[in-house]
Amino acid sequence: DGRLGYRAVDSQPTPRKVASIKQSIVQIAAANKHSVAVTALGGLLTWGCNAKGQLGYGTTDAGSNATPRIVEALRSGCVKKASASKNHTLVLTKESEVWTFGHKIVIPQRVIFSPGNSTSKKSGKRIEYHNDHTAIFRPDMVELAAGAAHSTAISSLGVVYCWNSFDPSLSTFQVKLPDAALSVSASKERTLVCTCNGNVYAWEGSAKLCKHPETYKMSVDIMRTPNIRRVAAVSVGEKHSLAIQKIWFPPWRANGEQTLEQSCGTKPQSSTSEFGALSEFLPDYSDDDEEQANQKQPVHIPSLHEMCQVKIAEKCVNTRLLCPLIEFCQMFEAHWLKKYCQKMTVGNLDVVAAVRGSLQKDISMEEIKELENFLPQAAIVESAGKIDLDISRGSVATS
């Protein structure tokens, strides 16, 4: 069928360059029996099986199409991204439009999205348009994924649109999620969406044609994937799924704390100085009386003990070493480093427990009790655009 880009070659156990492609490629996608590549100039190359019109040539040809060809029906230079499934292909253009071909749609056809009850990604409020003229509003698409059962696109506002991949009318509907969506991945029957809050939502479907297209289900049964959070990316296979989980690191200093350079009366070179973590050990005063404070207050020079805590936090702290480091800090009275490790442990408790197994093997019962005391008081706070975990507050705050 030519999916490898060579005639009469159906198996290639080692990597081999597709020699017929002369353009620079910026993105690729592979399906069951056809392949797709986006060029640096915005063109779309397809090759392989074309039995359902999934190559976009304007015909259905069950024979071999081993030589990559430009999809001429798409305007030259307009393609930004592509996704491929068994019987169709999706294309995202630079104008934020979604086009599809396959499932007997031999010429690229634009997918129409209704704005519906679009909500703002930042405020969560419904977006109102002039005189409620929603018909003239066209959502801008930023992500897409082609699945055998469902195809999905995400707008710039984080709204998820879905449609049955085999529906000839391409009737789309919105998938209501609690969070704004960031990325999507789809396979044969399953679709996963990763949101801005690090949650993962999934739905499944059967990739079967219906005799009556009007009976296609215009909704999905959404399920939040349990036991995983802080997800940065997802990928779906036919029988399994993968996710990348982010590790939360406490910020070096909270908003308003003084850096070492400020306390010494010198101008800081950057706002992310590594000595900002020592601010707890430094005197606190406002910028208005900086000159007077420099004259009356002695300059604090960080000790070797303090600087070692900063370097350990910068170079050594990870989820595997958090529990032993808390014990280490208790032994050597490294108070700032201990607080830093406690914050990170509470913020990544699911990962710490999974990595270390039984926490009692690596940390004393006294330290476990101290961590447990922090949990009811821990609050996620946002200040100056930074997310921090405050373990000193008496009440839980929401963000």
Contacts in CASP RR format, 6 or more apart in sequence:
PFRMAT RR
TARGET T0000
AUTHOR 0000-0000-0000
METHOD contacts of the structure
MODEL  1
DGRLGYRAVDSQPTPRKVASIKQSIVQIAAANKHSVAVTALGGLLTWGCN
AKGQLGYGTTDAGSNATPRIVEALRSGCVKKASASKNHTLVLTKESEVWT
FGHKIVIPQRVIFSPGNSTSKKSGKRIEYHNDHTAIFRPDMVELAAGAAH
STAISSLGVVYCWNSFDPSLSTFQVKLPDAALSVSASKERTLVCTCNGNV
YAWEGSAKLCKHPETYKMSVDIMRTPNIRRVAAVSVGEKHSLAIQKIWFP
PWRANGEQTLEQSCGTKPQSSTSEFGALSEFLPDYSDDDEEQANQKQPVH
IPSLHEMCQVKIAEKCVNTRLLCPLIEFCQMFEAHWLKKYCQKMTVGNLD
VVAAVRGSLQKDISMEEIKELENFLPQAAIVESAGKIDLDISRGSVATS
1 10 0 8 1.000
1 33 0 8 1.000
1 34 0 8 1.000
1 48 0 8 1.000
1 49 0 8 1.000
1 63 0 8 1.000
1 64 0 8 1.000
1 65 0 8 1.000
2 9 0 8 1.000
2 10 0 8 1.000
2 47 0 8 1.000
2 48 0 8 1.000
2 49 0 8 1.000
2 64 0 8 1.000
2 65 0 8 1.000
2 66 0 8 1.000
3 30 0 8 1.000
3 33 0 8 1.000
3 34 0 8 1.000
3 35 0 8 1.000
3 47 0 8 1.000
3 48 0 8 1.000
3 49 0 8 1.000
4 10 0 8 1.000
4 12 0 8 1.000
4 16 0 8 1.000
4 18 0 8 1.000
4 35 0 8 1.000
4 66 0 8 1.000
5 18 0 8 1.000
5 20 0 8 1.000
5 35 0 8 1.000
5 47 0 8 1.000
5 48 0 8 1.000
5 66 0 8 1.000
5 67 0 8 1.000
5 68 0 8 1.000
6 12 0 8 1.000
6 16 0 8 1.000
6 18 0 8 1.000
6 66 0 8 1.000
7 64 0 8 1.000
7 66 0 8 1.000
7 67 0 8 1.000
8 64 0 8 1.000
8 66 0 8 1.000
9 66 0 8 1.000
18 68 0 8 1.000
20 67 0 8 1.000
20 68 0 8 1.000
21 37 0 8 1.000
21 45 0 8 1.000
21 68 0 8 1.000
23 39 0 8 1.000
23 40 0 8 1.000
23 41 0 8 1.000
23 43 0 8 1.000
23 45 0 8 1.000
24 39 0 8 1.000
24 40 0 8 1.000
24 41 0 8 1.000
25 37 0 8 1.000
25 38 0 8 1.000
25 39 0 8 1.000
25 40 0 8 1.000
25 45 0 8 1.000
26 38 0 8 1.000
26 39 0 8 1.000
26 40 0 8 1.000
27 37 0 8 1.000
27 38 0 8 1.000
27 81 0 8 1.000
27 82 0 8 1.000
28 35 0 8 1.000
28 36 0 8 1.000
28 37 0 8 1.000
28 38 0 8 1.000
29 35 0 8 1.000
29 36 0 8 1.000
29 37 0 8 1.000
29 82 0 8 1.000
29 83 0 8 1.000
29 84 0 8 1.000
29 89 0 8 1.000
30 36 0 8 1.000
30 84 0 8 1.000
31 54 0 8 1.000
31 84 0 8 1.000
31 85 0 8 1.000
31 86 0 8 1.000
31 89 0 8 1.000
31 146 0 8 1.000
32 49 0 8 1.000
32 85 0 8 1.000
32 86 0 8 1.000
33 48 0 8 1.000
33 49 0 8 1.000
33 86 0 8 1.000
34 46 0 8 1.000
34 47 0 8 1.000
34 48 0 8 1.000
34 49 0 8 1.000
34 50 0 8 1.000
34 54 0 8 1.000
34 55 0 8 1.000
34 65 0 8 1.000
34 84 0 8 1.000
34 89 0 8 1.000
35 46 0 8 1.000
35 47 0 8 1.000
35 48 0 8 1.000
35 68 0 8 1.000
35 84 0 8 1.000
36 44 0 8 1.000
36 45 0 8 1.000
36 46 0 8 1.000
36 82 0 8 1.000
36 83 0 8 1.000
36 84 0 8 1.000
36 89 0 8 1.000
37 44 0 8 1.000
37 45 0 8 1.000
37 46 0 8 1.000
37 68 0 8 1.000
37 82 0 8 1.000
38 44 0 8 1.000
38 45 0 8 1.000
38 79 0 8 1.000
38 80 0 8 1.000
38 81 0 8 1.000
38 82 0 8 1.000
39 45 0 8 1.000
39 79 0 8 1.000
41 76 0 8 1.000
41 77 0 8 1.000
42 76 0 8 1.000
42 77 0 8 1.000
42 78 0 8 1.000
42 79 0 8 1.000
42 80 0 8 1.000
42 94 0 8 1.000
43 70 0 8 1.000
43 71 0 8 1.000
43 74 0 8 1.000
43 76 0 8 1.000
43 77 0 8 1.000
43 78 0 8 1.000
43 79 0 8 1.000
44 70 0 8 1.000
44 71 0 8 1.000
44 74 0 8 1.000
44 79 0 8 1.000
44 82 0 8 1.000
44 91 0 8 1.000
45 68 0 8 1.000
45 69 0 8 1.000
45 70 0 8 1.000
45 71 0 8 1.000
46 54 0 8 1.000
46 55 0 8 1.000
46 56 0 8 1.000
46 57 0 8 1.000
46 65 0 8 1.000
46 68 0 8 1.000
46 69 0 8 1.000
46 71 0 8 1.000
46 89 0 8 1.000
47 55 0 8 1.000
47 65 0 8 1.000
47 66 0 8 1.000
47 67 0 8 1.000
47 68 0 8 1.000
47 69 0 8 1.000
48 55 0 8 1.000
48 64 0 8 1.000
48 65 0 8 1.000
48 66 0 8 1.000
49 55 0 8 1.000
49 62 0 8 1.000
49 63 0 8 1.000
49 65 0 8 1.000
50 56 0 8 1.000
50 57 0 8 1.000
50 59 0 8 1.000
50 60 0 8 1.000
50 61 0 8 1.000
50 62 0 8 1.000
50 63 0 8 1.000
50 65 0 8 1.000
51 60 0 8 1.000
51 61 0 8 1.000
51 62 0 8 1.000
51 63 0 8 1.000
52 60 0 8 1.000
52 87 0 8 1.000
52 88 0 8 1.000
52 102 0 8 1.000
52 103 0 8 1.000
52 104 0 8 1.000
53 59 0 8 1.000
53 60 0 8 1.000
53 88 0 8 1.000
53 101 0 8 1.000
53 102 0 8 1.000
53 103 0 8 1.000
53 104 0 8 1.000
53 105 0 8 1.000
53 106 0 8 1.000
54 84 0 8 1.000
54 87 0 8 1.000
54 88 0 8 1.000
54 89 0 8 1.000
54 101 0 8 1.000
54 102 0 8 1.000
54 103 0 8 1.000
55 65 0 8 1.000
55 69 0 8 1.000
55 71 0 8 1.000
55 89 0 8 1.000
55 101 0 8 1.000
56 71 0 8 1.000
56 73 0 8 1.000
56 89 0 8 1.000
56 101 0 8 1.000
56 102 0 8 1.000
56 106 0 8 1.000
56 107 0 8 1.000
56 108 0 8 1.000
57 65 0 8 1.000
57 69 0 8 1.000
57 71 0 8 1.000
57 106 0 8 1.000
58 73 0 8 1.000
58 101 0 8 1.000
58 106 0 8 1.000
58 107 0 8 1.000
59 106 0 8 1.000
60 104 0 8 1.000
60 106 0 8 1.000
71 101 0 8 1.000
71 108 0 8 1.000
73 101 0 8 1.000
73 107 0 8 1.000
73 108 0 8 1.000
74 91 0 8 1.000
74 93 0 8 1.000
74 99 0 8 1.000
74 108 0 8 1.000
75 93 0 8 1.000
77 94 0 8 1.000
78 93 0 8 1.000
78 94 0 8 1.000
78 95 0 8 1.000
79 91 0 8 1.000
79 92 0 8 1.000
79 93 0 8 1.000
79 94 0 8 1.000
80 92 0 8 1.000
80 93 0 8 1.000
80 94 0 8 1.000
81 91 0 8 1.000
81 92 0 8 1.000
81 144 0 8 1.000
82 89 0 8 1.000
82 90 0 8 1.000
82 91 0 8 1.000
82 92 0 8 1.000
83 89 0 8 1.000
83 90 0 8 1.000
83 144 0 8 1.000
83 145 0 8 1.000
83 146 0 8 1.000
83 186 0 8 1.000
84 90 0 8 1.000
84 146 0 8 1.000
85 146 0 8 1.000
85 147 0 8 1.000
85 148 0 8 1.000
85 151 0 8 1.000
85 165 0 8 1.000
85 186 0 8 1.000
86 148 0 8 1.000
86 188 0 8 1.000
86 207 0 8 1.000
87 102 0 8 1.000
87 103 0 8 1.000
87 148 0 8 1.000
87 165 0 8 1.000
87 166 0 8 1.000
88 100 0 8 1.000
88 101 0 8 1.000
88 102 0 8 1.000
88 103 0 8 1.000
88 105 0 8 1.000
88 146 0 8 1.000
88 151 0 8 1.000
88 165 0 8 1.000
89 100 0 8 1.000
89 101 0 8 1.000
89 102 0 8 1.000
89 146 0 8 1.000
90 98 0 8 1.000
90 99 0 8 1.000
90 100 0 8 1.000
90 144 0 8 1.000
90 145 0 8 1.000
90 146 0 8 1.000
90 151 0 8 1.000
90 153 0 8 1.000
91 98 0 8 1.000
91 99 0 8 1.000
91 100 0 8 1.000
91 108 0 8 1.000
92 98 0 8 1.000
92 141 0 8 1.000
92 142 0 8 1.000
92 143 0 8 1.000
92 144 0 8 1.000
92 153 0 8 1.000
93 99 0 8 1.000
96 139 0 8 1.000
96 140 0 8 1.000
96 141 0 8 1.000
96 142 0 8 1.000
96 156 0 8 1.000
97 110 0 8 1.000
97 111 0 8 1.000
97 138 0 8 1.000
97 141 0 8 1.000
98 110 0 8 1.000
98 111 0 8 1.000
98 113 0 8 1.000
98 141 0 8 1.000
98 144 0 8 1.000
98 153 0 8 1.000
99 108 0 8 1.000
99 109 0 8 1.000
99 110 0 8 1.000
99 111 0 8 1.000
100 108 0 8 1.000
100 109 0 8 1.000
100 111 0 8 1.000
100 146 0 8 1.000
100 151 0 8 1.000
100 170 0 8 1.000
101 107 0 8 1.000
101 108 0 8 1.000
101 109 0 8 1.000
103 165 0 8 1.000
103 166 0 8 1.000
103 168 0 8 1.000
104 168 0 8 1.000
105 168 0 8 1.000
109 170 0 8 1.000
111 153 0 8 1.000
111 163 0 8 1.000
111 170 0 8 1.000
111 172 0 8 1.000
112 170 0 8 1.000
112 172 0 8 1.000
113 138 0 8 1.000
113 139 0 8 1.000
113 141 0 8 1.000
113 153 0 8 1.000
113 155 0 8 1.000
113 161 0 8 1.000
113 172 0 8 1.000
114 134 0 8 1.000
114 172 0 8 1.000
114 174 0 8 1.000
115 127 0 8 1.000
115 129 0 8 1.000
115 134 0 8 1.000
115 137 0 8 1.000
115 138 0 8 1.000
115 139 0 8 1.000
116 134 0 8 1.000
116 174 0 8 1.000
117 126 0 8 1.000
117 174 0 8 1.000
118 126 0 8 1.000
118 127 0 8 1.000
118 139 0 8 1.000
118 155 0 8 1.000
118 157 0 8 1.000
118 159 0 8 1.000
119 125 0 8 1.000
119 126 0 8 1.000
119 127 0 8 1.000
119 157 0 8 1.000
119 159 0 8 1.000
119 180 0 8 1.000
120 126 0 8 1.000
120 127 0 8 1.000
120 157 0 8 1.000
121 156 0 8 1.000
121 157 0 8 1.000
121 158 0 8 1.000
121 180 0 8 1.000
121 196 0 8 1.000
124 180 0 8 1.000
127 157 0 8 1.000
129 136 0 8 1.000
129 137 0 8 1.000
139 155 0 8 1.000
139 156 0 8 1.000
139 157 0 8 1.000
139 159 0 8 1.000
139 161 0 8 1.000
140 155 0 8 1.000
140 156 0 8 1.000
141 153 0 8 1.000
141 154 0 8 1.000
141 155 0 8 1.000
141 156 0 8 1.000
141 161 0 8 1.000
142 154 0 8 1.000
142 155 0 8 1.000
142 156 0 8 1.000
143 153 0 8 1.000
143 154 0 8 1.000
143 181 0 8 1.000
143 182 0 8 1.000
143 183 0 8 1.000
143 184 0 8 1.000
144 151 0 8 1.000
144 152 0 8 1.000
144 153 0 8 1.000
144 154 0 8 1.000
144 184 0 8 1.000
145 151 0 8 1.000
145 152 0 8 1.000
145 153 0 8 1.000
145 184 0 8 1.000
145 185 0 8 1.000
145 186 0 8 1.000
145 191 0 8 1.000
146 165 0 8 1.000
146 186 0 8 1.000
147 165 0 8 1.000
147 186 0 8 1.000
147 187 0 8 1.000
147 188 0 8 1.000
147 191 0 8 1.000
147 207 0 8 1.000
148 165 0 8 1.000
148 187 0 8 1.000
148 188 0 8 1.000
148 189 0 8 1.000
148 207 0 8 1.000
149 164 0 8 1.000
149 165 0 8 1.000
149 188 0 8 1.000
149 189 0 8 1.000
149 190 0 8 1.000
149 191 0 8 1.000
149 204 0 8 1.000
149 205 0 8 1.000
149 206 0 8 1.000
149 207 0 8 1.000
150 162 0 8 1.000
150 163 0 8 1.000
150 164 0 8 1.000
150 165 0 8 1.000
150 186 0 8 1.000
150 191 0 8 1.000
150 203 0 8 1.000
150 205 0 8 1.000
150 220 0 8 1.000
151 162 0 8 1.000
151 163 0 8 1.000
151 164 0 8 1.000
151 165 0 8 1.000
151 186 0 8 1.000
152 160 0 8 1.000
152 161 0 8 1.000
152 162 0 8 1.000
152 175 0 8 1.000
152 184 0 8 1.000
152 186 0 8 1.000
152 191 0 8 1.000
152 193 0 8 1.000
153 160 0 8 1.000
153 161 0 8 1.000
153 162 0 8 1.000
153 172 0 8 1.000
153 184 0 8 1.000
154 160 0 8 1.000
154 161 0 8 1.000
154 181 0 8 1.000
154 182 0 8 1.000
154 183 0 8 1.000
154 184 0 8 1.000
154 193 0 8 1.000
155 161 0 8 1.000
157 180 0 8 1.000
158 180 0 8 1.000
158 181 0 8 1.000
158 182 0 8 1.000
158 196 0 8 1.000
159 174 0 8 1.000
159 180 0 8 1.000
159 181 0 8 1.000
160 174 0 8 1.000
160 175 0 8 1.000
160 177 0 8 1.000
160 181 0 8 1.000
160 184 0 8 1.000
160 193 0 8 1.000
161 172 0 8 1.000
161 173 0 8 1.000
161 174 0 8 1.000
161 175 0 8 1.000
162 172 0 8 1.000
162 173 0 8 1.000
162 174 0 8 1.000
162 175 0 8 1.000
162 191 0 8 1.000
162 220 0 8 1.000
163 170 0 8 1.000
163 171 0 8 1.000
163 172 0 8 1.000
163 173 0 8 1.000
164 171 0 8 1.000
164 216 0 8 1.000
164 217 0 8 1.000
165 207 0 8 1.000
166 207 0 8 1.000
166 208 0 8 1.000
166 209 0 8 1.000
167 213 0 8 1.000
167 216 0 8 1.000
168 213 0 8 1.000
169 213 0 8 1.000
171 216 0 8 1.000
171 218 0 8 1.000
173 218 0 8 1.000
173 219 0 8 1.000
175 193 0 8 1.000
175 203 0 8 1.000
175 220 0 8 1.000
175 222 0 8 1.000
176 222 0 8 1.000
177 193 0 8 1.000
177 195 0 8 1.000
177 201 0 8 1.000
177 222 0 8 1.000
178 195 0 8 1.000
178 199 0 8 1.000
179 195 0 8 1.000
179 196 0 8 1.000
179 197 0 8 1.000
179 198 0 8 1.000
179 199 0 8 1.000
180 195 0 8 1.000
180 196 0 8 1.000
181 193 0 8 1.000
181 194 0 8 1.000
181 195 0 8 1.000
181 196 0 8 1.000
182 194 0 8 1.000
182 195 0 8 1.000
182 196 0 8 1.000
183 193 0 8 1.000
183 194 0 8 1.000
183 233 0 8 1.000
183 234 0 8 1.000
184 191 0 8 1.000
184 192 0 8 1.000
184 193 0 8 1.000
184 194 0 8 1.000
184 234 0 8 1.000
185 191 0 8 1.000
185 192 0 8 1.000
185 234 0 8 1.000
185 235 0 8 1.000
185 236 0 8 1.000
185 241 0 8 1.000
186 192 0 8 1.000
186 236 0 8 1.000
187 236 0 8 1.000
187 237 0 8 1.000
187 238 0 8 1.000
188 207 0 8 1.000
188 237 0 8 1.000
188 238 0 8 1.000
189 204 0 8 1.000
189 205 0 8 1.000
189 206 0 8 1.000
189 207 0 8 1.000
189 238 0 8 1.000
190 202 0 8 1.000
190 203 0 8 1.000
190 204 0 8 1.000
190 205 0 8 1.000
190 236 0 8 1.000
190 237 0 8 1.000
190 241 0 8 1.000
191 202 0 8 1.000
191 203 0 8 1.000
191 204 0 8 1.000
191 220 0 8 1.000
191 236 0 8 1.000
192 200 0 8 1.000
192 201 0 8 1.000
192 202 0 8 1.000
192 225 0 8 1.000
192 234 0 8 1.000
192 235 0 8 1.000
192 236 0 8 1.000
192 241 0 8 1.000
192 243 0 8 1.000
193 200 0 8 1.000
193 201 0 8 1.000
193 202 0 8 1.000
193 234 0 8 1.000
194 200 0 8 1.000
194 231 0 8 1.000
194 232 0 8 1.000
194 233 0 8 1.000
194 234 0 8 1.000
194 243 0 8 1.000
195 201 0 8 1.000
198 229 0 8 1.000
198 230 0 8 1.000
198 231 0 8 1.000
198 232 0 8 1.000
198 246 0 8 1.000
199 224 0 8 1.000
199 225 0 8 1.000
199 229 0 8 1.000
199 231 0 8 1.000
200 224 0 8 1.000
200 225 0 8 1.000
200 228 0 8 1.000
200 231 0 8 1.000
200 234 0 8 1.000
200 243 0 8 1.000
201 222 0 8 1.000
201 223 0 8 1.000
201 224 0 8 1.000
201 225 0 8 1.000
202 222 0 8 1.000
202 223 0 8 1.000
202 224 0 8 1.000
202 225 0 8 1.000
202 241 0 8 1.000
203 220 0 8 1.000
203 221 0 8 1.000
203 222 0 8 1.000
203 223 0 8 1.000
204 221 0 8 1.000
205 220 0 8 1.000
210 216 0 8 1.000
225 243 0 8 1.000
227 350 0 8 1.000
228 243 0 8 1.000
228 245 0 8 1.000
228 350 0 8 1.000
229 245 0 8 1.000
229 350 0 8 1.000
230 245 0 8 1.000
230 246 0 8 1.000
230 247 0 8 1.000
230 248 0 8 1.000
230 348 0 8 1.000
231 243 0 8 1.000
231 244 0 8 1.000
231 245 0 8 1.000
231 246 0 8 1.000
232 244 0 8 1.000
232 245 0 8 1.000
232 246 0 8 1.000
233 243 0 8 1.000
233 244 0 8 1.000
234 241 0 8 1.000
234 242 0 8 1.000
234 243 0 8 1.000
234 244 0 8 1.000
235 241 0 8 1.000
235 242 0 8 1.000
235 243 0 8 1.000
236 242 0 8 1.000
245 351 0 8 1.000
247 318 0 8 1.000
247 319 0 8 1.000
247 348 0 8 1.000
247 351 0 8 1.000
248 344 0 8 1.000
248 347 0 8 1.000
248 348 0 8 1.000
248 387 0 8 1.000
248 389 0 8 1.000
249 317 0 8 1.000
249 344 0 8 1.000
250 340 0 8 1.000
250 343 0 8 1.000
250 344 0 8 1.000
250 388 0 8 1.000
250 389 0 8 1.000
251 386 0 8 1.000
251 387 0 8 1.000
251 388 0 8 1.000
252 272 0 8 1.000
252 274 0 8 1.000
252 276 0 8 1.000
252 277 0 8 1.000
253 259 0 8 1.000
253 276 0 8 1.000
253 277 0 8 1.000
253 279 0 8 1.000
254 383 0 8 1.000
254 388 0 8 1.000
255 383 0 8 1.000
255 384 0 8 1.000
255 386 0 8 1.000
257 276 0 8 1.000
257 279 0 8 1.000
257 280 0 8 1.000
257 284 0 8 1.000
258 276 0 8 1.000
258 279 0 8 1.000
258 282 0 8 1.000
258 283 0 8 1.000
258 284 0 8 1.000
258 285 0 8 1.000
259 268 0 8 1.000
259 271 0 8 1.000
259 273 0 8 1.000
259 275 0 8 1.000
259 276 0 8 1.000
259 279 0 8 1.000
260 273 0 8 1.000
260 275 0 8 1.000
260 276 0 8 1.000
260 278 0 8 1.000
260 279 0 8 1.000
260 282 0 8 1.000
260 300 0 8 1.000
260 302 0 8 1.000
261 267 0 8 1.000
261 268 0 8 1.000
261 269 0 8 1.000
261 273 0 8 1.000
261 275 0 8 1.000
262 268 0 8 1.000
262 287 0 8 1.000
262 290 0 8 1.000
263 279 0 8 1.000
263 282 0 8 1.000
263 283 0 8 1.000
263 299 0 8 1.000
263 300 0 8 1.000
264 299 0 8 1.000
264 300 0 8 1.000
265 290 0 8 1.000
265 294 0 8 1.000
265 299 0 8 1.000
274 310 0 8 1.000
274 314 0 8 1.000
275 302 0 8 1.000
275 310 0 8 1.000
277 309 0 8 1.000
277 310 0 8 1.000
277 313 0 8 1.000
277 336 0 8 1.000
277 340 0 8 1.000
278 302 0 8 1.000
278 306 0 8 1.000
278 307 0 8 1.000
278 310 0 8 1.000
278 336 0 8 1.000
280 336 0 8 1.000
281 300 0 8 1.000
281 302 0 8 1.000
281 306 0 8 1.000
281 336 0 8 1.000
282 300 0 8 1.000
283 293 0 8 1.000
283 297 0 8 1.000
283 300 0 8 1.000
285 293 0 8 1.000
285 297 0 8 1.000
305 334 0 8 1.000
306 336 0 8 1.000
308 334 0 8 1.000
309 334 0 8 1.000
309 336 0 8 1.000
309 337 0 8 1.000
309 340 0 8 1.000
312 325 0 8 1.000
312 334 0 8 1.000
312 337 0 8 1.000
313 337 0 8 1.000
313 340 0 8 1.000
313 341 0 8 1.000
316 325 0 8 1.000
317 325 0 8 1.000
317 340 0 8 1.000
317 341 0 8 1.000
317 344 0 8 1.000
319 344 0 8 1.000
319 348 0 8 1.000
319 351 0 8 1.000
319 352 0 8 1.000
319 355 0 8 1.000
320 355 0 8 1.000
320 356 0 8 1.000
322 341 0 8 1.000
322 344 0 8 1.000
322 345 0 8 1.000
322 348 0 8 1.000
322 352 0 8 1.000
323 345 0 8 1.000
323 352 0 8 1.000
323 356 0 8 1.000
323 359 0 8 1.000
323 362 0 8 1.000
323 363 0 8 1.000
323 367 0 8 1.000
324 362 0 8 1.000
324 363 0 8 1.000
325 337 0 8 1.000
325 341 0 8 1.000
326 338 0 8 1.000
326 341 0 8 1.000
326 342 0 8 1.000
326 345 0 8 1.000
326 363 0 8 1.000
326 367 0 8 1.000
327 362 0 8 1.000
327 363 0 8 1.000
327 364 0 8 1.000
327 367 0 8 1.000
328 334 0 8 1.000
329 335 0 8 1.000
329 337 0 8 1.000
329 338 0 8 1.000
329 341 0 8 1.000
330 338 0 8 1.000
330 367 0 8 1.000
339 391 0 8 1.000
342 370 0 8 1.000
342 371 0 8 1.000
342 374 0 8 1.000
342 391 0 8 1.000
343 389 0 8 1.000
343 391 0 8 1.000
345 352 0 8 1.000
345 371 0 8 1.000
346 371 0 8 1.000
346 374 0 8 1.000
346 375 0 8 1.000
346 378 0 8 1.000
346 389 0 8 1.000
346 391 0 8 1.000
347 378 0 8 1.000
347 389 0 8 1.000
352 359 0 8 1.000
353 359 0 8 1.000
356 362 0 8 1.000
359 368 0 8 1.000
360 368 0 8 1.000
374 391 0 8 1.000
376 396 0 8 1.000
377 391 0 8 1.000
377 392 0 8 1.000
377 393 0 8 1.000
377 394 0 8 1.000
377 395 0 8 1.000
377 396 0 8 1.000
378 389 0 8 1.000
378 390 0 8 1.000
378 391 0 8 1.000
378 393 0 8 1.000
378 396 0 8 1.000
379 389 0 8 1.000
379 390 0 8 1.000
379 393 0 8 1.000
379 394 0 8 1.000
379 395 0 8 1.000
379 396 0 8 1.000
379 397 0 8 1.000
380 387 0 8 1.000
380 388 0 8 1.000
380 389 0 8 1.000
380 390 0 8 1.000
380 397 0 8 1.000
380 398 0 8 1.000
380 399 0 8 1.000
381 387 0 8 1.000
381 388 0 8 1.000
381 389 0 8 1.000
381 390 0 8 1.000
381 393 0 8 1.000
381 397 0 8 1.000
381 399 0 8 1.000
382 388 0 8 1.000
382 399 0 8 1.000
387 399 0 8 1.000
390 397 0 8 1.000
END
